[in-house]
């Protein structure tokens, strides 16, 4: 049993942008994260996802797009400034985009969406394994037409953005994630069972 690998999976927590700093993942480390994403179950090898990296000067361009989206949403000056800051705070941001093929009779859309979710999870777990923190962010901005147009090609869907960086050390480290309730509902046995199972 690979106890270290299991411990790694069970220890991953989301680390928000305000708790992230340089260094950010370099190009080789980002490629490793994508390699991990490519190991998600992917019927017919469609690769129905894209990770679009925003770093360096591109962060300023994204901040301007966030500000425009905030104006369209009717936010005041403080709200606009806050959204701009959200774009600039993480050292690296990665847009998560789905490219679902509707013309695949052997691979229904729900299978492709399952692949996107698996790829996202593997990407975040790989970042954690490499010593980085990250958090998936979505909300109303992911549905803004201007941001969709900026990040998506025709037929693509913007899911949101991953904030990435090195977790900031503080006197109050992030609390380990408490076990989620509902395990009895999440893990169920179907049909007749043997060997003492209920």
C-alpha positions in Angstrom: 0.0 0.0 0.0 1.3 3.5 -0.9 0.6 5.2 2.4 2.5 8.3 1.5 0.4 8.8 -1.7 -2.8 8.2 0.2 -1.7 10.6 2.9 -1.0 13.2 0.2 -4.5 12.9 -1.2 -6.1 13.1 2.2 -4.1 16.2 3.2 -4.9 18.4 0.2 -6.9 21.6 1.1 -7.9 24.6 -0.9 -5.5 27.5 -0.4 -7.1 30.9 -1.3 -5.3 33.6 -3.3 -4.5 35.8 -0.3 -2.5 32.9 1.2 -0.4 32.3 -1.9 2.9 33.9 -2.8 5.9 33.3 -5.1 7.4 31.1 -6.2 4.7 29.8 -8.5 5.0 26.6 -10.6 7.4 27.0 -13.4 6.7 25.7 -16.9 8.1 22.2 -16.2 6.0 21.9 -13.1 2.9 23.0 -14.9 3.5 20.4 -17.5 3.7 17.8 -14.8 0.3 18.9 -13.5 -1.1 18.6 -17.0 0.4 15.1 -17.3 -1.4 14.2 -14.2 -4.6 15.7 -15.6 -4.2 13.6 -18.7 -4.4 10.4 -16.5 -8.1 11.1 -15.8 -10.4 8.5 -17.3 -11.0 9.7 -20.9 -13.1 7.5 -23.1 -11.8 7.7 -26.7 -9.0 10.0 -25.6 -11.0 13.2 -26.4 -9.1 15.4 -23.9 -12.2 17.5 -23.3 -10.4 20.1 -21.2 -7.9 22.9 -21.5 -5.7 24.7 -18.9 -4.9 28.2 -19.9 -2.1 29.8 -17.9 -2.1 33.5 -16.9 1.2 34.8 -15.6 3.5 37.8 -15.9 2.1 40.7 -17.8 -1.0 38.7 -18.7 -2.2 39.2 -15.1 -2.7 42.9 -15.8 -4.8 42.1 -18.9 -6.9 39.7 -16.9 -7.3 42.3 -14.1 -8.7 44.7 -16.7 -11.2 42.0 -17.9 -12.2 41.3 -14.3 -12.9 45.1 -13.8 -15.0 45.2 -17.0 -17.0 42.2 -15.8 -17.5 43.9 -12.4 -18.8 47.0 -14.1 -21.2 44.9 -16.2 -22.4 43.3 -12.9 -23.2 46.7 -11.5 -20.5 46.8 -8.8 -19.3 50.0 -7.3 -15.8 51.3 -7.4 -14.8 49.3 -4.3 -16.2 46.1 -5.8 -14.4 46.8 -9.1 -11.1 47.4 -7.3 -11.6 44.2 -5.3 -12.1 42.1 -8.4 -9.0 43.6 -10.0 -7.0 42.7 -6.9 -8.3 39.1 -7.1 -6.9 38.8 -10.6 -3.5 40.1 -9.5 -3.1 38.4 -6.1 -2.2 34.8 -7.2 1.3 34.5 -8.7 -0.2 32.2 -11.4 -3.9 31.8 -12.5 -5.0 28.9 -14.7 -8.3 29.1 -16.5 -10.1 25.8 -16.6 -12.0 25.3 -19.9 -14.2 22.4 -21.0 -14.4 21.4 -24.7 -17.3 19.0 -24.8 -17.9 17.2 -28.1 -21.6 16.9 -28.7 -21.1 14.7 -31.9 -19.6 11.7 -30.1 -22.2 8.9 -30.1 -19.9 6.5 -28.2 -18.9 9.1 -25.6 -21.9 10.9 -24.1 -21.5 14.4 -22.7 -21.8 13.2 -19.1 -18.7 11.0 -19.6 -16.8 13.9 -21.0 -17.8 16.1 -18.1 -16.6 13.3 -15.7 -13.2 13.4 -17.4 -13.0 17.2 -17.0 -13.7 16.8 -13.2 -11.1 14.1 -13.0 -8.5 16.2 -14.8 -9.1 19.1 -12.6 -8.7 17.0 -9.5 -5.5 15.4 -10.8 -4.1 18.8 -11.7 -4.8 20.2 -8.1 -3.4 17.0 -6.5 -0.3 17.2 -8.6 0.2 20.9 -7.5 -0.1 19.8 -3.9 2.4 17.0 -4.4 4.8 19.5 -5.8 4.5 21.7 -2.8 2.1 24.4 -4.1 -1.2 25.6 -2.9 -4.2 26.1 -5.1 -7.9 26.8 -5.1 -10.6 26.5 -7.8 -12.6 29.8 -8.1 -15.7 30.2 -10.2 -18.9 32.2 -9.5 -20.6 34.8 -11.6 -17.4 35.9 -13.4 -17.2 32.5 -15.1 -20.6 33.3 -16.7 -19.6 36.8 -17.8 -19.8 37.0 -21.7 -16.6 39.2 -21.9 -14.5 36.8 -19.8 -16.0 33.8 -21.7 -15.0 35.4 -25.0 -11.5 36.1 -23.7 -10.8 32.6 -22.5 -12.9 30.4 -24.7 -12.8 29.4 -28.3 -16.2 28.5 -30.0 -17.7 25.5 -28.4 -15.8 25.8 -25.1 -17.2 26.4 -21.6 -15.4 28.4 -19.0 -15.5 26.6 -15.6 -13.4 29.1 -13.6 -9.8 29.7 -12.6 -7.3 28.0 -10.4 -5.2 30.3 -8.2 -1.7 28.8 -7.8 1.3 29.6 -5.7 3.3 28.7 -2.6 1.3 28.7 0.6 2.3 31.6 2.9 3.7 30.4 6.2 1.9 32.0 9.1 1.4 31.6 12.8 -2.0 30.1 12.0 -1.5 27.5 9.3 -4.7 26.3 7.5 -6.7 23.9 9.5 -6.8 20.4 8.1 -10.1 19.8 6.3 -12.6 18.1 8.6 -14.0 14.8 7.3 -17.2 15.5 5.3 -20.4 14.0 6.5 -22.6 11.9 4.3 -20.1 9.0 3.8 -23.0 6.5 4.2 -24.8 8.1 1.3 -21.7 8.5 -0.8 -20.5 4.8 -0.4 -23.4 2.4 -1.0 -23.6 -1.3 -1.8 -25.9 -2.3 -4.6 -27.6 -5.7 -4.8 -26.9 -8.7 -2.7 -23.6 -8.8 -0.8 -21.7 -11.5 1.0 -18.9 -11.7 3.5 -20.6 -9.9 6.4 -21.5 -6.7 4.6 -24.9 -5.2 5.4 
